[in-house]
């Protein structure tokens, strides 16, 4: 893995961690943080996958976000 690719991957993971997510199962207005964020490349498409556990209802869910290559573009 090149240094450039590694830096881009880390930047995308940090951006996902800075986003605000709400539980998809309960009506809690409390934002939740991702427990794990992974970045994977499949074919010509890249995805960031974030795993969450709601502290209010204890449900678990995954959010998968497609990377459109906009991170770092001016």
N, C-alpha and C positions, 0 to 999 in steps of 0.2 A: 504494500500500500504506500503510495507516494505521500510525501509530507503535505503537498497541496490538498490531496484528497482527504487526508486525516484532519487537516485544519478545517476544511469545509464540513466534514462530518461532525466535528466537535461544535462548530458554529450552529449547525442545524439542531443538534441535540440541546444546546443551551437556549436556542430560540423556543423550542417546544417546552422546555422547563419553565420559561418565563410567561407562557400563555396561561390564561385563566380558564379552568374547566369546572363545570358544575356536574353533579351526579345526573345520570340519565334515568335513574330509577326512582329517586325521591324528590321532593320539592324543596330540599335544603338550598338556601341561598349562599351557603358557605362554599367558597372555592376550594378545590382539592388539588393537591400536587401529585404529579406522576411518581409512582414508586420506581419504575424502571422505564428508561427510554432507550430504544435500540434503533439503529439506522441500517437499512439493508438495501442492496441493489439487486433487482431482479430483471434480467434482460436489459432493456433500454430505459427502465423506470426505477426510480428510487423511492423508498418509503421510510418514514419515521413512524415507529410504533410505540405508543405509550400505554403503560399498564396502570390502572387506578384502583384503589379501594376506598369507598366512601366511608368516612369516619362516623356518619350518622346512621346509615342503614346497613353498612357492612357489605354491600354488594360490590362485586368486582366487575370491571369492564375494561376493554381495550379500545383505543382510538388509533386508527391507522391513517396517516396523512401522507398524501402523495407530494413528493418534492418536485416542484415545477422548475427548479433551477434558478430561482429568483434571489436566493440568499447571496449577499455579497455584490449583487449587480447595482450599479449606480444609475 
